[in-house]
């Protein structure tokens, strides 16, 4: 009985001490400039997301997240709420029109940087 208790306590300690397993995915996001990059990355500064890096040249967002806390579609939705279309979710017209003029990628806007 004493051994069973020790094994149970040890198993609980191991399971509670495990860091979350993060999943890394990449997907396309529309953006034009460093302001877009900052906005996209800040939109994913949330619990359950380890890091989000937007590659402006390739229009690719790479996200490391905890799949036990978030689903992939939620990542797309967070970016769309910030005004940027992803390969799965289109930003609402209101969110898009709230972007600075130079960031309006649907209209072919160009930024200075």
LINBEL-V104821 format. One record per residue. SS is DSSP state (H for helix, E for strand, L for the rest). PSI is psi in radians with two decimals (999 if undefined). OMEGA is omega in whole degrees, 0 to 359 (none if undefined). Layout:
ss->SS psi->PSI omega->OMEGA
ss->SS psi->PSI omega->OMEGA
This chain:
ss->L psi->-0.73 omega->180
ss->H psi->-0.71 omega->179
ss->H psi->-0.68 omega->179
ss->H psi->-0.72 omega->179
ss->H psi->-0.76 omega->179
ss->H psi->-0.77 omega->179
ss->H psi->-0.75 omega->180
ss->H psi->-0.81 omega->180
ss->H psi->-0.73 omega->179
ss->H psi->-0.75 omega->179
ss->H psi->-0.71 omega->179
ss->H psi->-0.72 omega->180
ss->H psi->-0.70 omega->179
ss->H psi->-0.78 omega->183
ss->H psi->-0.60 omega->179
ss->H psi->-0.41 omega->183
ss->L psi->-0.06 omega->182
ss->L psi->2.29 omega->174
ss->L psi->2.72 omega->180
ss->L psi->2.59 omega->175
ss->L psi->2.14 omega->180
ss->E psi->2.55 omega->176
ss->E psi->2.45 omega->179
ss->E psi->2.24 omega->178
ss->E psi->2.81 omega->174
ss->E psi->2.49 omega->176
ss->E psi->2.83 omega->183
ss->E psi->2.38 omega->177
ss->E psi->2.35 omega->178
ss->L psi->2.31 omega->178
ss->L psi->2.80 omega->186
ss->L psi->-0.51 omega->191
ss->L psi->-3.07 omega->180
ss->H psi->-0.51 omega->175
ss->H psi->-0.70 omega->177
ss->H psi->-0.81 omega->180
ss->H psi->-0.85 omega->180
ss->H psi->-0.76 omega->181
ss->H psi->-0.77 omega->181
ss->H psi->-0.81 omega->181
ss->H psi->-0.68 omega->179
ss->H psi->-0.54 omega->178
ss->H psi->-0.41 omega->181
ss->L psi->0.30 omega->175
ss->L psi->1.31 omega->186
ss->L psi->2.76 omega->174
ss->L psi->2.43 omega->181
ss->L psi->-0.14 omega->178
ss->E psi->2.05 omega->181
ss->E psi->-0.85 omega->178
ss->E psi->2.71 omega->176
ss->E psi->2.15 omega->181
ss->E psi->2.15 omega->180
ss->E psi->2.19 omega->176
ss->E psi->1.83 omega->185
ss->L psi->-0.69 omega->181
ss->L psi->-0.69 omega->182
ss->L psi->-0.12 omega->182
ss->L psi->0.69 omega->184
ss->E psi->2.29 omega->176
ss->E psi->2.22 omega->177
ss->E psi->2.22 omega->185
ss->E psi->2.30 omega->171
ss->E psi->2.10 omega->185
ss->E psi->2.85 omega->178
ss->E psi->1.90 omega->183
ss->L psi->-0.17 omega->175
ss->L psi->-0.31 omega->181
ss->L psi->-0.49 omega->184
ss->L psi->2.62 omega->172
ss->L psi->2.72 omega->182
ss->H psi->-0.71 omega->182
ss->H psi->-0.52 omega->178
ss->H psi->-0.59 omega->177
ss->H psi->-0.77 omega->177
ss->H psi->-0.74 omega->181
ss->H psi->-0.69 omega->178
ss->H psi->-0.71 omega->179
ss->H psi->-0.74 omega->180
ss->H psi->-0.65 omega->177
ss->H psi->-0.55 omega->178
ss->L psi->-0.10 omega->175
ss->L psi->0.13 omega->184
ss->L psi->2.28 omega->178
ss->L psi->2.49 omega->172
ss->E psi->3.10 omega->180
ss->L psi->-0.29 omega->180
ss->L psi->-0.45 omega->186
ss->L psi->2.25 omega->176
ss->L psi->2.34 omega->177
ss->L psi->2.57 omega->176
ss->L psi->2.75 omega->178
ss->H psi->-0.65 omega->180
ss->H psi->-0.78 omega->179
ss->H psi->-0.72 omega->179
ss->H psi->-0.81 omega->182
ss->H psi->-0.30 omega->177
ss->L psi->-0.20 omega->177
ss->L psi->2.64 omega->172
ss->L psi->2.66 omega->183
ss->H psi->-0.73 omega->184
ss->H psi->-0.24 omega->182
ss->H psi->0.00 omega->184
ss->L psi->1.46 omega->185
ss->H psi->-0.52 omega->181
ss->H psi->-0.46 omega->182
ss->H psi->0.08 omega->180
ss->L psi->0.42 omega->182
ss->L psi->2.63 omega->177
ss->L psi->2.38 omega->177
ss->L psi->2.86 omega->182
ss->L psi->-0.35 omega->183
ss->L psi->999 omega->none
